[in-house]
Amino acid sequence: MPLSEHEQRILAEIERRLLEEDPKFAQQVGSSFRAHLARRMKLAIVAFLIGLVVVVVGFTKSPYLGLAGFLMMIGAVLVFVHALRRRASSERRPGDAAPSQDPHKQRGRRRGGGLDAWWGRMNDRWRQRWEERGGPPER
């Protein structure tokens, strides 16, 4: 569940104060968290490849083994996407400017960034389409 704007402002203020009061600690915590997420992404890639091998070999032996490999691949993709999203949200700094609301400016700014940029563009397009169709109901 995403944070409300008020909660995001409070979190940004807490992060800003932490960076001001103890920048060394903030840097150490941030770098170890990014390393943890990178490890999870690598393990998800390995699990996906193992699942692919199990699918290919498993369907020749038993359909259930092939299904297990397929489920393993889906789980690995979910873990990878979750880690990628957490990494993207952890790289935002409290002092950074808020992303522009104009999708054309966002696309131009993110060009050439690899997988993260591609994933960001896909999220932007999805969000834009969702908002054009009325968006989620207000709670």
TIMI-2910 file (N, C-alpha, C, CB; in pm, 1 decimal, decimal comma, always signed):
<rs>
+----------+----------+----------+----------+----------+----------+----------+----------+----------+----------+----------+----------+------+
!      n_x !      n_y !      n_z !     ca_x !     ca_y !     ca_z !      c_x !      c_y !      c_z !     cb_x !     cb_y !     cb_z ! resn !
+----------+----------+----------+----------+----------+----------+----------+----------+----------+----------+----------+----------+------+
!    +84,7 !   -117,1 !     +0,0 !     +0,0 !     +0,0 !     +0,0 !    +89,1 !   +123,3 !     +0,0 !    -96,3 !     -0,1 !   +121,6 !  Met !
!    +73,3 !   +214,5 !    -94,7 !   +158,1 !   +332,2 !   -102,2 !   +128,9 !   +429,6 !    +11,9 !   +139,7 !   +401,5 !   -236,4 !  Pro !
!   +229,8 !   +509,0 !    +43,8 !   +214,9 !   +608,8 !   +148,7 !   +137,7 !   +728,9 !    +96,9 !   +351,8 !   +652,2 !   +201,8 !  Leu !
!    +63,8 !   +794,1 !   +186,6 !     -5,6 !   +916,0 !   +148,1 !    +97,9 !  +1028,7 !   +133,7 !   -116,3 !   +953,5 !   +253,2 !  Ser !
!    +55,3 !  +1140,4 !    +76,5 !   +147,3 !  +1253,4 !    +58,4 !   +199,2 !  +1303,0 !   +192,4 !    +78,1 !  +1368,1 !    -16,8 !  Glu !
!   +111,4 !  +1307,9 !   +292,0 !   +152,6 !  +1353,1 !   +425,4 !   +259,2 !  +1259,6 !   +483,0 !    +30,5 !  +1360,3 !   +520,4 !  His !
!   +237,0 !  +1129,6 !   +470,9 !   +333,8 !  +1031,9 !   +521,7 !   +465,3 !  +1040,1 !   +445,0 !   +276,3 !   +889,7 !   +512,3 !  Glu !
!   +458,8 !  +1063,8 !   +315,0 !   +581,1 !  +1079,1 !   +236,0 !   +660,3 !  +1200,8 !   +280,4 !   +547,7 !  +1090,1 !    +87,5 !  Gln !
!   +589,6 !  +1311,9 !   +309,9 !   +659,3 !  +1432,7 !   +357,9 !   +726,5 !  +1406,6 !   +491,8 !   +560,9 !  +1550,9 !   +370,7 !  Arg !
!   +656,3 !  +1337,0 !   +581,3 !   +714,1 !  +1305,8 !   +713,3 !   +837,2 !  +1217,7 !   +695,8 !   +609,5 !  +1235,2 !   +805,0 !  Ile !
!   +827,5 !  +1113,7 !   +611,2 !   +941,0 !  +1025,3 !   +587,1 !  +1058,4 !  +1102,1 !   +525,8 !   +899,7 !   +909,6 !   +495,5 !  Leu !
!  +1029,7 !  +1190,8 !   +431,4 !  +1135,5 !  +1270,6 !   +368,5 !  +1204,1 !  +1360,5 !   +471,7 !  +1077,6 !  +1356,0 !   +253,4 !  Ala !
!  +1126,4 !  +1415,1 !   +563,9 !  +1183,9 !  +1499,4 !   +669,0 !  +1273,7 !  +1416,9 !   +761,5 !  +1072,1 !  +1568,0 !   +750,4 !  Glu !
!  +1230,7 !  +1297,8 !   +797,1 !  +1311,4 !  +1209,7 !   +882,2 !  +1442,1 !  +1174,1 !   +811,4 !  +1232,5 !  +1080,9 !   +918,6 !  Ile !
!  +1433,0 !  +1139,6 !   +682,6 !  +1553,5 !  +1105,6 !   +606,7 !  +1648,1 !  +1225,4 !   +595,8 !  +1515,7 !  +1055,8 !   +466,7 !  Glu !
!  +1591,0 !  +1344,0 !   +571,9 !  +1673,6 !  +1464,4 !   +560,3 !  +1747,8 !  +1491,7 !   +690,6 !  +1587,2 !  +1585,8 !   +522,2 !  Arg !
!  +1676,8 !  +1479,2 !   +803,3 !  +1740,6 !  +1501,8 !   +933,9 !  +1850,0 !  +1398,0 !   +961,0 !  +1635,2 !  +1497,5 !  +1046,4 !  Arg !
!  +1824,6 !  +1272,9 !   +924,1 !  +1925,9 !  +1168,9 !   +942,8 !  +2050,6 !  +1201,2 !   +862,0 !  +1870,7 !  +1030,9 !   +902,5 !  Leu !
!  +2030,8 !  +1243,5 !   +737,5 !  +2145,4 !  +1279,6 !   +653,6 !  +2221,9 !  +1397,9 !   +710,7 !  +2099,4 !  +1311,6 !   +512,3 !  Leu !
!  +2151,1 !  +1494,8 !   +770,4 !  +2217,5 !  +1611,0 !   +829,5 !  +2292,0 !  +1574,0 !   +956,9 !  +2115,8 !  +1720,7 !   +859,0 !  Glu !
!  +2229,0 !  +1493,6 !  +1042,5 !  +2287,0 !  +1463,0 !  +1172,8 !  +2399,0 !  +1360,2 !  +1166,0 !  +2180,1 !  +1414,0 !  +1265,4 !  Glu !
!  +2382,8 !  +1256,6 !  +1084,4 !  +2483,1 !  +1151,1 !  +1076,9 !  +2496,1 !  +1100,6 !   +933,1 !  +2446,8 !  +1035,1 !  +1172,0 !  Asp !
!  +2565,1 !  +1176,8 !   +847,1 !  +2573,9 !  +1137,3 !   +706,0 !  +2651,0 !  +1007,0 !   +685,2 !  +2639,5 !  +1247,6 !   +626,0 !  Pro !
!  +2748,5 !   +980,0 !   +770,0 !  +2826,2 !   +857,4 !   +755,1 !  +2738,3 !   +734,5 !   +779,0 !  +2945,7 !   +857,5 !   +852,2 !  Lys !
!  +2658,5 !   +738,5 !   +885,7 !  +2566,7 !   +628,1 !   +914,6 !  +2463,8 !   +611,9 !   +803,3 !  +2496,0 !   +651,0 !  +1048,8 !  Phe !
!  +2407,6 !   +723,0 !   +756,2 !  +2308,0 !   +717,1 !   +649,8 !  +2366,6 !   +655,3 !   +523,1 !  +2253,7 !   +856,9 !   +619,9 !  Ala !
!  +2489,5 !   +691,2 !   +489,8 !  +2555,1 !   +634,9 !   +372,1 !  +2580,7 !   +485,3 !   +390,2 !  +2687,2 !   +708,3 !   +344,2 !  Gln !
!  +2625,1 !   +446,4 !   +509,7 !  +2653,2 !   +306,2 !   +536,5 !  +2526,4 !   +221,4 !   +528,7 !  +2718,2 !   +290,9 !   +673,5 !  Gln !
!  +2418,7 !   +268,5 !   +586,7 !  +2292,2 !   +194,4 !   +583,4 !  +2241,2 !   +185,3 !   +440,0 !  +2186,1 !   +261,8 !   +674,4 !  Val !
!  +2247,4 !   +295,8 !   +366,6 !  +2199,2 !   +295,9 !   +228,6 !  +2278,1 !   +202,4 !   +139,6 !  +2204,4 !   +435,0 !   +172,1 !  Gly !
!  +2411,0 !   +201,0 !   +154,4 !  +2492,3 !   +116,3 !    +67,5 !  +2474,2 !    -31,8 !   +100,8 !  +2639,7 !   +154,8 !    +79,3 !  Ser !
!  +2458,4 !    -65,4 !   +229,2 !  +2438,9 !   -206,9 !   +263,2 !  +2301,3 !   -254,9 !   +215,8 !  +2453,7 !   -228,7 !   +416,1 !  Ser !
!  +2201,1 !   -166,6 !   +219,4 !  +2067,8 !   -203,2 !   +172,3 !  +2069,2 !   -226,0 !    +21,5 !  +1965,5 !    -94,2 !   +209,1 !  Phe !
!  +2139,2 !   -138,5 !    -52,4 !  +2149,4 !   -155,9 !   -197,4 !  +2225,2 !   -284,0 !   -230,8 !  +2219,0 !    -34,4 !   -261,9 !  Arg !
!  +2326,7 !   -317,7 !   -153,9 !  +2400,9 !   -441,9 !   -177,3 !  +2311,3 !   -563,5 !   -151,3 !  +2527,0 !   -447,7 !    -87,3 !  Ala !
!  +2229,0 !   -554,5 !    -48,2 !  +2134,8 !   -663,0 !    -18,0 !  +2036,6 !   -682,5 !   -133,7 !  +2057,8 !   -633,2 !   +113,1 !  His !
!  +1984,1 !   -571,4 !   -186,4 !  +1889,9 !   -582,0 !   -298,2 !  +1957,9 !   -635,8 !   -423,6 !  +1826,9 !   -445,9 !   -327,6 !  Leu !
!  +2082,8 !   -597,3 !   -447,1 !  +2156,1 !   -649,1 !   -563,0 !  +2175,3 !   -800,4 !   -550,4 !  +2293,4 !   -578,4 !   -576,9 !  Ala !
!  +2205,1 !   -847,5 !   -429,4 !  +2218,8 !   -991,7 !   -405,6 !  +2087,5 !  -1064,2 !   -433,3 !  +2264,3 !  -1018,5 !   -261,0 !  Arg !
!  +1977,2 !  -1006,6 !   -386,4 !  +1846,0 !  -1069,0 !   -410,0 !  +1814,7 !  -1075,6 !   -558,6 !  +1735,2 !   -991,6 !   -336,6 !  Arg !
!  +1850,2 !   -971,0 !   -632,8 !  +1824,4 !   -969,8 !   -776,8 !  +1907,9 !  -1076,4 !   -847,1 !  +1854,5 !   -830,7 !   -836,0 !  Met !
!  +2032,9 !  -1091,3 !   -805,6 !  +2118,6 !  -1194,2 !   -865,5 !  +2065,2 !  -1334,1 !   -834,7 !  +2263,4 !  -1180,2 !   -814,3 !  Lys !
!  +2022,5 !  -1356,4 !   -710,8 !  +1967,1 !  -1486,9 !   -674,4 !  +1837,4 !  -1514,5 !   -751,4 !  +1941,3 !  -1493,7 !   -522,3 !  Leu !
!  +1758,0 !  -1411,0 !   -776,4 !  +1634,8 !  -1429,2 !   -853,4 !  +1667,0 !  -1469,2 !   -996,8 !  +1550,2 !  -1300,7 !   -851,7 !  Ala !
!  +1771,8 !  -1411,0 !  -1053,7 !  +1812,5 !  -1447,9 !  -1189,9 !  +1857,9 !  -1593,1 !  -1194,3 !  +1925,3 !  -1355,4 !  -1240,3 !  Ile !
!  +1936,8 !  -1633,5 !  -1095,8 !  +1982,5 !  -1772,7 !  -1089,9 !  +1863,6 !  -1867,7 !  -1072,1 !  +2084,1 !  -1791,6 !   -974,4 !  Val !
!  +1770,1 !  -1831,3 !   -984,9 !  +1652,4 !  -1915,7 !   -963,9 !  +1569,0 !  -1925,8 !  -1091,8 !  +1566,4 !  -1860,3 !   -848,7 !  Ala !
!  +1558,6 !  -1816,1 !  -1166,8 !  +1484,8 !  -1818,3 !  -1292,8 !  +1550,7 !  -1915,4 !  -1390,7 !  +1477,3 !  -1676,6 !  -1354,0 !  Phe !
!  +1683,7 !  -1909,5 !  -1401,3 !  +1754,2 !  -1998,3 !  -1493,5 !  +1740,7 !  -2144,9 !  -1451,8 !  +1901,9 !  -1959,6 !  -1501,3 !  Leu !
!  +1748,2 !  -2170,4 !  -1321,2 !  +1728,9 !  -2307,6 !  -1273,0 !  +1586,4 !  -2353,5 !  -1303,2 !  +1757,9 !  -2317,3 !  -1120,4 !  Ile !
!  +1489,2 !  -2265,2 !  -1283,4 !  +1350,9 !  -2298,3 !  -1314,8 !  +1332,4 !  -2327,5 !  -1462,9 !  +1259,1 !  -2185,2 !  -1272,6 !  Gly !
!  +1402,5 !  -2253,5 !  -1547,6 !  +1395,8 !  -2277,4 !  -1691,8 !  +1449,8 !  -2416,0 !  -1727,0 !  +1474,3 !  -2169,2 !  -1767,6 !  Leu !
!  +1560,5 !  -2454,1 !  -1664,8 !  +1616,9 !  -2587,0 !  -1688,4 !  +1520,6 !  -2694,7 !  -1638,7 !  +1754,3 !  -2601,2 !  -1618,7 !  Val !
!  +1460,0 !  -2670,7 !  -1522,3 !  +1364,9 !  -2767,9 !  -1468,3 !  +1244,0 !  -2780,8 !  -1560,7 !  +1319,8 !  -2727,1 !  -1326,4 !  Val !
!  +1199,0 !  -2670,0 !  -1619,6 !  +1085,7 !  -2675,7 !  -1713,1 !  +1122,3 !  -2760,3 !  -1834,5 !  +1043,7 !  -2533,1 !  -1757,7 !  Val !
!  +1238,5 !  -2730,8 !  -1893,2 !  +1278,3 !  -2802,1 !  -2015,4 !  +1298,5 !  -2950,1 !  -1987,9 !  +1406,9 !  -2741,8 !  -2073,7 !  Val !
!  +1370,6 !  -2982,9 !  -1882,5 !  +1398,7 !  -3122,2 !  -1850,9 !  +1277,1 !  -3187,9 !  -1785,3 !  +1521,6 !  -3132,7 !  -1758,9 !  Val !
!  +1204,1 !  -3111,6 !  -1705,6 !  +1093,8 !  -3167,2 !  -1628,5 !   +978,6 !  -3215,3 !  -1712,3 !  +1044,7 !  -3067,1 !  -1532,9 !  Gly !
!   +945,8 !  -3144,2 !  -1819,2 !   +832,9 !  -3188,3 !  -1900,7 !   +861,1 !  -3319,3 !  -1972,3 !   +797,4 !  -3082,1 !  -2001,7 !  Phe !
!   +987,7 !  -3352,0 !  -1991,8 !  +1018,0 !  -3482,3 !  -2052,8 !   +999,5 !  -3595,2 !  -1951,9 !  +1162,0 !  -3484,0 !  -2108,1 !  Thr !
!  +1021,4 !  -3566,0 !  -1825,0 !  +1008,4 !  -3667,8 !  -1719,7 !   +865,3 !  -3675,0 !  -1666,1 !  +1105,6 !  -3637,9 !  -1604,5 !  Lys !
!   +814,1 !  -3558,1 !  -1624,9 !   +681,6 !  -3553,8 !  -1562,6 !   +623,6 !  -3413,5 !  -1580,8 !   +689,0 !  -3592,1 !  -1410,6 !  Ser !
!   +497,5 !  -3404,2 !  -1613,1 !   +437,1 !  -3270,6 !  -1627,2 !   +436,0 !  -3193,2 !  -1495,4 !   +294,5 !  -3283,0 !  -1680,1 !  Pro !
!   +429,2 !  -3264,6 !  -1384,7 !   +429,9 !  -3198,4 !  -1255,2 !   +565,3 !  -3133,4 !  -1226,9 !   +395,2 !  -3297,9 !  -1144,9 !  Tyr !
!   +671,7 !  -3198,4 !  -1267,9 !   +804,6 !  -3141,2 !  -1250,3 !   +819,4 !  -3016,1 !  -1337,4 !   +913,9 !  -3245,2 !  -1285,1 !  Leu !
!   +766,4 !  -3020,4 !  -1459,2 !   +769,3 !  -2902,7 !  -1546,1 !   +687,9 !  -2788,7 !  -1488,3 !   +717,6 !  -2937,7 !  -1684,5 !  Gly !
!   +573,9 !  -2819,6 !  -1429,3 !   +490,5 !  -2717,8 !  -1365,6 !   +563,2 !  -2655,5 !  -1246,4 !   +356,3 !  -2778,5 !  -1320,5 !  Leu !
!   +633,7 !  -2738,8 !  -1170,7 !   +710,8 !  -2687,4 !  -1056,6 !   +819,4 !  -2590,7 !  -1104,8 !   +774,6 !  -2804,4 !   -976,7 !  Ala !
!   +884,4 !  -2623,6 !  -1214,4 !   +984,8 !  -2533,4 !  -1270,1 !   +924,7 !  -2402,3 !  -1316,0 !  +1055,8 !  -2599,4 !  -1385,3 !  Gly !
!   +806,9 !  -2409,8 !  -1376,5 !   +738,6 !  -2288,4 !  -1421,6 !   +701,6 !  -2200,1 !  -1303,0 !   +612,8 !  -2324,0 !  -1502,3 !  Phe !
!   +649,9 !  -2260,5 !  -1196,4 !   +616,9 !  -2184,2 !  -1076,4 !   +741,9 !  -2122,1 !  -1014,4 !   +546,4 !  -2273,7 !   -974,3 !  Leu !
!   +852,7 !  -2193,8 !  -1022,0 !   +979,5 !  -2140,4 !   -972,2 !  +1021,1 !  -2017,3 !  -1052,9 !  +1090,0 !  -2248,3 !   -978,3 !  Met !
!  +1000,7 !  -2023,1 !  -1183,4 !  +1033,7 !  -1909,1 !  -1268,6 !   +946,0 !  -1788,3 !  -1234,7 !  +1017,3 !  -1946,7 !  -1416,8 !  Met !
!   +817,2 !  -1810,3 !  -1213,5 !   +726,5 !  -1700,3 !  -1178,4 !   +766,8 !  -1638,8 !  -1044,5 !   +580,0 !  -1750,2 !  -1172,5 !  Ile !
!   +798,7 !  -1722,2 !   -947,3 !   +843,4 !  -1671,3 !   -817,5 !   +970,8 !  -1589,6 !   -828,4 !   +864,9 !  -1785,8 !   -721,4 !  Gly !
!  +1064,3 !  -1634,6 !   -912,0 !  +1189,8 !  -1561,4 !   -929,9 !  +1164,4 !  -1425,0 !   -993,6 !  +1287,8 !  -1642,9 !  -1016,3 !  Ala !
!  +1073,7 !  -1420,0 !  -1089,9 !  +1041,5 !  -1291,5 !  -1152,7 !   +978,7 !  -1197,2 !  -1050,8 !   +946,4 !  -1311,7 !  -1272,7 !  Val !
!   +889,7 !  -1248,3 !   -967,0 !   +826,1 !  -1164,0 !   -865,5 !   +928,6 !  -1109,9 !   -766,1 !   +717,8 !  -1242,8 !   -791,4 !  Leu !
!  +1022,0 !  -1192,7 !   -722,9 !  +1126,2 !  -1147,6 !   -631,2 !  +1213,3 !  -1041,2 !   -698,1 !  +1212,6 !  -1266,7 !   -584,5 !  Val !
!  +1247,6 !  -1063,1 !   -824,6 !  +1330,6 !   -967,7 !   -898,5 !  +1260,8 !   -832,4 !   -910,5 !  +1363,9 !  -1022,6 !  -1038,3 !  Phe !
!  +1134,3 !   -833,1 !   -948,6 !  +1059,9 !   -708,0 !   -966,2 !  +1044,9 !   -636,1 !   -833,2 !   +921,3 !   -735,0 !  -1028,0 !  Val !
!  +1017,3 !   -710,3 !   -727,1 !  +1003,9 !   -649,4 !   -594,3 !  +1135,3 !   -582,3 !   -551,8 !   +962,0 !   -756,1 !   -489,9 !  His !
!  +1247,2 !   -650,6 !   -571,3 !  +1377,1 !   -593,2 !   -535,7 !  +1408,5 !   -472,1 !   -623,0 !  +1488,2 !   -698,5 !   -549,4 !  Ala !
!  +1372,6 !   -477,8 !   -749,7 !  +1396,7 !   -366,1 !   -840,4 !  +1317,0 !   -243,6 !   -797,0 !  +1360,4 !   -404,8 !   -984,4 !  Leu !
!  +1193,0 !   -262,8 !   -758,3 !  +1111,4 !   -150,3 !   -710,7 !  +1165,8 !    -91,8 !   -581,9 !   +967,6 !   -194,3 !   -689,8 !  Arg !
!  +1205,3 !   -177,7 !   -489,9 !  +1260,4 !   -127,3 !   -363,1 !  +1390,0 !    -52,8 !   -386,3 !  +1283,4 !   -242,2 !   -264,3 !  Arg !
!  +1470,9 !   -101,5 !   -481,2 !  +1596,1 !    -32,3 !   -513,0 !  +1568,2 !   +104,6 !   -572,6 !  +1681,0 !   -115,6 !   -610,0 !  Arg !
!  +1471,1 !   +112,2 !   -660,7 !  +1437,7 !   +240,5 !   -722,2 !  +1385,8 !   +338,9 !   -617,7 !  +1333,3 !   +221,2 !   -833,2 !  Ala !
!  +1303,9 !   +292,3 !   -524,7 !  +1251,2 !   +382,9 !   -422,1 !  +1358,4 !   +421,3 !   -321,2 !  +1132,9 !   +318,6 !   -350,0 !  Ser !
!  +1455,7 !   +335,4 !   -297,1 !  +1560,9 !   +369,1 !   -201,1 !  +1663,6 !   +464,8 !   -260,0 !  +1630,2 !   +243,0 !   -153,3 !  Ser !
!  +1672,3 !   +472,3 !   -391,5 !  +1769,2 !   +562,6 !   -453,4 !  +1720,3 !   +705,9 !   -457,8 !  +1801,4 !   +516,3 !   -592,8 !  Glu !
!  +1589,9 !   +730,2 !   -435,9 !  +1538,1 !   +866,2 !   -429,5 !  +1584,3 !   +928,8 !   -300,1 !  +1383,5 !   +868,7 !   -440,4 !  Arg !
!  +1629,5 !  +1049,8 !   -307,1 !  +1674,4 !  +1123,2 !   -189,6 !  +1568,1 !  +1225,1 !   -149,8 !  +1810,0 !  +1193,0 !   -216,6 !  Arg !
!  +1561,4 !  +1260,9 !    -21,2 !  +1461,4 !  +1356,4 !    +22,4 !  +1476,0 !  +1492,8 !    -45,0 !  +1468,8 !  +1372,6 !   +171,1 !  Pro !
!  +1594,5 !  +1534,4 !    -79,4 !  +1616,3 !  +1664,3 !   -140,7 !  +1593,3 !  +1664,7 !   -290,5 !  +1754,4 !  +1710,5 !   -112,0 !  Gly !
!  +1573,5 !  +1548,6 !   -349,7 !  +1552,1 !  +1541,7 !   -493,0 !  +1420,6 !  +1608,2 !   -529,0 !  +1554,0 !  +1396,5 !   -541,3 !  Asp !
!  +1418,5 !  +1664,3 !   -648,6 !  +1294,7 !  +1724,3 !   -696,2 !  +1194,0 !  +1614,5 !   -724,8 !  +1319,2 !  +1810,4 !   -822,2 !  Ala !
!  +1068,8 !  +1648,3 !   -706,5 !   +963,1 !  +1551,1 !   -737,0 !   +960,4 !  +1526,1 !   -886,5 !   +824,3 !  +1600,9 !   -687,3 !  Ala !
!   +928,7 !  +1405,0 !   -929,8 !   +923,9 !  +1377,8 !  -1072,4 !   +820,8 !  +1466,5 !  -1141,3 !   +892,4 !  +1230,7 !  -1097,4 !  Pro !
!   +854,5 !  +1505,3 !  -1261,2 !   +766,3 !  +1591,0 !  -1339,7 !   +637,8 !  +1517,4 !  -1372,4 !   +835,8 !  +1637,5 !  -1468,5 !  Ser !
!   +527,4 !  +1590,7 !  -1378,4 !   +399,1 !  +1530,0 !  -1411,8 !   +382,1 !  +1512,9 !  -1561,4 !   +285,8 !  +1613,2 !  -1356,7 !  Gln !
!   +468,2 !  +1577,5 !  -1641,9 !   +457,7 !  +1566,9 !  -1786,8 !   +527,4 !  +1439,2 !  -1831,8 !   +519,2 !  +1691,4 !  -1856,9 !  Asp !
!   +454,4 !  +1340,2 !  -1886,4 !   +517,0 !  +1213,6 !  -1924,0 !   +621,0 !  +1229,5 !  -2034,2 !   +411,5 !  +1115,6 !  -1968,3 !  Pro !
!   +609,4 !  +1332,7 !  -2119,2 !   +708,4 !  +1351,7 !  -2225,0 !   +842,5 !  +1392,5 !  -2165,8 !   +660,4 !  +1457,2 !  -2325,7 !  His !
!   +840,3 !  +1474,6 !  -2061,7 !   +965,6 !  +1513,1 !  -1995,6 !  +1027,2 !  +1393,8 !  -1923,9 !   +941,3 !  +1628,1 !  -1895,9 !  Lys !
!   +944,3 !  +1309,7 !  -1863,2 !   +996,2 !  +1193,7 !  -1792,6 !  +1063,2 !  +1097,5 !  -1889,2 !   +884,6 !  +1123,0 !  -1716,5 !  Gln !
!  +1001,1 !  +1072,7 !  -2004,5 !  +1060,0 !   +980,0 !  -2099,9 !  +1193,3 !  +1032,0 !  -2148,8 !   +966,1 !   +956,4 !  -2217,5 !  Arg !
!  +1201,6 !  +1161,2 !  -2177,4 !  +1326,3 !  +1217,2 !  -2227,5 !  +1437,0 !  +1211,1 !  -2123,9 !  +1305,3 !  +1360,0 !  -2271,3 !  Gly !
!  +1398,8 !  +1228,6 !  -1997,7 !  +1497,9 !  +1228,6 !  -1890,9 !  +1552,0 !  +1088,3 !  -1865,2 !  +1437,6 !  +1285,5 !  -1763,2 !  Arg !
!  +1472,9 !   +986,7 !  -1885,3 !  +1513,3 !   +851,1 !  -1849,8 !  +1574,1 !   +773,1 !  -1964,9 !  +1396,4 !   +776,6 !  -1797,1 !  Arg !
!  +1582,2 !   +827,2 !  -2081,5 !  +1633,6 !   +751,9 !  -2196,8 !  +1774,8 !   +700,4 !  -2169,7 !  +1633,0 !   +839,9 !  -2323,5 !  Arg !
!  +1801,1 !   +579,3 !  -2215,8 !  +1936,6 !   +524,6 !  -2212,1 !  +1981,3 !   +475,3 !  -2076,7 !  +2031,4 !   +626,3 !  -2258,6 !  Gly !
!  +1891,1 !   +442,2 !  -1985,2 !  +1930,4 !   +400,9 !  -1852,2 !  +1924,6 !   +251,7 !  -1829,2 !  +1845,8 !   +467,9 !  -1753,5 !  Gly !
!  +1900,6 !   +173,3 !  -1930,4 !  +1897,7 !    +29,3 !  -1915,4 !  +1764,0 !    -20,5 !  -1863,2 !  +2007,7 !    -14,8 !  -1823,6 !  Gly !
!  +1770,1 !   -129,2 !  -1786,7 !  +1650,3 !   -196,0 !  -1738,1 !  +1569,1 !   -106,8 !  -1644,6 !  +1687,8 !   -324,4 !  -1667,1 !  Leu !
!  +1634,4 !    -31,9 !  -1557,0 !  +1562,8 !    +56,1 !  -1465,1 !  +1483,1 !   +161,3 !  -1541,1 !  +1660,4 !   +123,5 !  -1368,8 !  Asp !
!  +1543,7 !   +219,9 !  -1643,6 !  +1475,2 !   +322,9 !  -1721,8 !  +1357,8 !   +262,2 !  -1797,8 !  +1572,9 !   +391,1 !  -1819,7 !  Ala !
!  +1377,6 !   +144,5 !  -1854,6 !  +1269,3 !    +78,1 !  -1926,6 !  +1153,1 !    +49,4 !  -1832,4 !  +1319,1 !    -52,4 !  -1991,6 !  Trp !
!  +1183,0 !     -5,5 !  -1716,2 !  +1080,0 !    -38,4 !  -1620,0 !  +1007,7 !    +88,8 !  -1574,7 !  +1140,5 !   -112,6 !  -1499,5 !  Trp !
!  +1081,4 !   +196,4 !  -1555,8 !  +1020,8 !   +323,0 !  -1517,6 !   +927,2 !   +376,5 !  -1624,7 !  +1127,9 !   +424,8 !  -1488,0 !  Gly !
!   +969,2 !   +364,5 !  -1751,2 !   +882,8 !   +409,7 !  -1861,0 !   +755,6 !   +326,1 !  -1867,6 !   +957,6 !   +402,5 !  -1995,3 !  Arg !
!   +767,8 !   +195,0 !  -1846,0 !   +648,9 !   +110,2 !  -1848,0 !   +554,3 !   +148,5 !  -1734,3 !   +688,2 !    -38,5 !  -1837,4 !  Met !
!   +608,0 !   +175,5 !  -1615,8 !   +525,0 !   +218,6 !  -1502,9 !   +457,8 !   +351,7 !  -1532,1 !   +609,1 !   +229,5 !  -1375,4 !  Asn !
!   +531,4 !   +445,0 !  -1593,4 !   +474,5 !   +575,0 !  -1628,6 !   +359,8 !   +559,5 !  -1727,5 !   +582,3 !   +666,6 !  -1687,1 !  Asp !
!   +380,0 !   +476,7 !  -1827,5 !   +273,9 !   +455,6 !  -1926,6 !   +151,5 !   +393,2 !  -1863,3 !   +323,7 !   +367,5 !  -2040,7 !  Arg !
!   +172,8 !   +294,5 !  -1778,1 !    +61,4 !   +228,0 !  -1710,1 !    -14,8 !   +328,2 !  -1623,4 !   +112,8 !   +110,0 !  -1623,8 !  Trp !
!    +58,9 !   +407,7 !  -1546,0 !     -3,2 !   +506,8 !  -1458,6 !    -81,3 !   +609,5 !  -1540,3 !   +103,2 !   +576,8 !  -1372,6 !  Arg !
!    -23,7 !   +653,7 !  -1652,3 !    -91,2 !   +751,5 !  -1736,9 !   -221,6 !   +693,5 !  -1792,9 !     +1,4 !   +796,2 !  -1851,9 !  Gln !
!   -218,4 !   +570,7 !  -1841,6 !   -339,5 !   +507,5 !  -1894,4 !   -444,4 !   +490,0 !  -1784,2 !   -305,7 !   +371,1 !  -1957,6 !  Arg !
!   -398,1 !   +452,5 !  -1667,3 !   -488,0 !   +431,8 !  -1554,4 !   -557,7 !   +563,1 !  -1518,4 !   -410,6 !   +376,1 !  -1432,5 !  Trp !
!   -481,7 !   +672,5 !  -1514,8 !   -539,1 !   +802,4 !  -1481,1 !   -633,4 !   +851,4 !  -1590,5 !   -428,3 !   +904,9 !  -1457,9 !  Glu !
!   -601,7 !   +822,8 !  -1716,7 !   -689,7 !   +863,7 !  -1827,4 !   -824,3 !   +793,4 !  -1820,2 !   -623,2 !   +834,4 !  -1962,3 !  Glu !
!   -826,6 !   +673,4 !  -1766,3 !   -950,7 !   +596,1 !  -1757,3 !  -1024,1 !   +617,7 !  -1626,5 !   -921,5 !   +449,9 !  -1774,1 !  Arg !
!   -982,4 !   +713,3 !  -1549,6 !  -1054,8 !   +745,3 !  -1426,7 !   -977,0 !   +713,6 !  -1300,2 !  -1184,5 !   +671,6 !  -1424,2 !  Gly !
!   -875,2 !   +630,5 !  -1309,3 !   -791,9 !   +599,9 !  -1193,8 !   -864,8 !   +519,4 !  -1087,8 !   -740,5 !   +726,7 !  -1133,5 !  Gly !
!   -795,7 !   +495,7 !   -977,7 !   -856,1 !   +417,3 !   -868,4 !   -960,3 !   +499,9 !   -794,6 !   -747,7 !   +368,4 !   -769,6 !  Pro !
!  -1058,1 !   +434,2 !   -736,4 !  -1158,8 !   +507,8 !   -657,8 !  -1095,4 !   +568,6 !   -534,1 !  -1275,6 !   +415,2 !   -617,1 !  Pro !
!  -1141,3 !   +686,2 !   -496,5 !  -1090,7 !   +752,5 !   -375,8 !  -1140,3 !   +679,8 !   -252,0 !  -1134,1 !   +900,7 !   -371,9 !  Glu !
!  -1055,0 !   +669,1 !   -152,4 !  -1093,3 !   +600,7 !    -27,7 !  -1121,6 !   +699,4 !    +80,2 !   -985,2 !   +504,9 !    +18,0 !  Arg !
+----------+----------+----------+----------+----------+----------+----------+----------+----------+----------+----------+----------+------+
</rs>
